[in-house]
């Protein structure tokens, strides 16, 4: 898969214009035809999500994962006639863009099937619904690997 190059100029333009999809812990921005950018406020959260998504992607149960990026963001506001400057870092990564299934096309049977496949590889995702799953070719993949609804259980060695 071709991964796009990151540029801060394009990032700010996309941030201003893009239709952003926000979940509990991340924001998704469509970056190109093939890729999106997921943004987190916590480096630890981003790294844990990437770890879980990579495992799913290796088994074709999640979108492929690209480069990790850290962005210094400076906000300049004007409150009480005083300039306020705040600084924060956003922790991001590129992910393969996958079309969302949507709740109207999502069934309990499909949910059980995907949940079982994920459990076989040690991923337990409890927040599977039409907006958290996508279609990649003919297969259904999980899109939400956030710690609120997804965790990794290590397998016992025999």
Secondary structure in CASP SS format (residue, H / E / C, confidence):
PFRMAT SS
TARGET T0000
AUTHOR 0000-0000-0000
METHOD secondary structure of the structure
MODEL  1
X C 1.00
X C 1.00
X C 1.00
X C 1.00
X C 1.00
X C 1.00
X C 1.00
X H 1.00
X H 1.00
X H 1.00
X H 1.00
X H 1.00
X H 1.00
X H 1.00
X H 1.00
X H 1.00
X H 1.00
X C 1.00
X C 1.00
X C 1.00
X E 1.00
X E 1.00
X C 1.00
X C 1.00
X C 1.00
X C 1.00
X E 1.00
X E 1.00
X E 1.00
X E 1.00
X C 1.00
X C 1.00
X C 1.00
X C 1.00
X E 1.00
X E 1.00
X E 1.00
X E 1.00
X E 1.00
X E 1.00
X C 1.00
X C 1.00
X H 1.00
X H 1.00
X H 1.00
X H 1.00
X H 1.00
X H 1.00
X H 1.00
X H 1.00
X H 1.00
X H 1.00
X H 1.00
X H 1.00
X H 1.00
X H 1.00
X H 1.00
X H 1.00
X C 1.00
X C 1.00
X C 1.00
X E 1.00
X C 1.00
X C 1.00
X E 1.00
X E 1.00
X E 1.00
X E 1.00
X E 1.00
X E 1.00
X E 1.00
X E 1.00
X E 1.00
X E 1.00
X E 1.00
X E 1.00
X E 1.00
X E 1.00
X E 1.00
X C 1.00
X C 1.00
X E 1.00
X E 1.00
X E 1.00
X E 1.00
X E 1.00
X E 1.00
X E 1.00
X E 1.00
X E 1.00
X E 1.00
X E 1.00
X E 1.00
X E 1.00
X E 1.00
X E 1.00
X C 1.00
X C 1.00
X E 1.00
X E 1.00
X C 1.00
X C 1.00
X H 1.00
X H 1.00
X H 1.00
X C 1.00
X C 1.00
X H 1.00
X H 1.00
X H 1.00
X H 1.00
X H 1.00
X H 1.00
X H 1.00
X H 1.00
X H 1.00
X H 1.00
X H 1.00
X H 1.00
X H 1.00
X C 1.00
X C 1.00
X E 1.00
X E 1.00
X E 1.00
X C 1.00
X C 1.00
X C 1.00
X C 1.00
X H 1.00
X H 1.00
X H 1.00
X E 1.00
X E 1.00
X E 1.00
X E 1.00
X C 1.00
X C 1.00
X E 1.00
X E 1.00
X E 1.00
X E 1.00
X C 1.00
X C 1.00
X C 1.00
X C 1.00
X C 1.00
X C 1.00
X C 1.00
X E 1.00
X E 1.00
X E 1.00
X C 1.00
X C 1.00
X C 1.00
X C 1.00
X C 1.00
X C 1.00
END
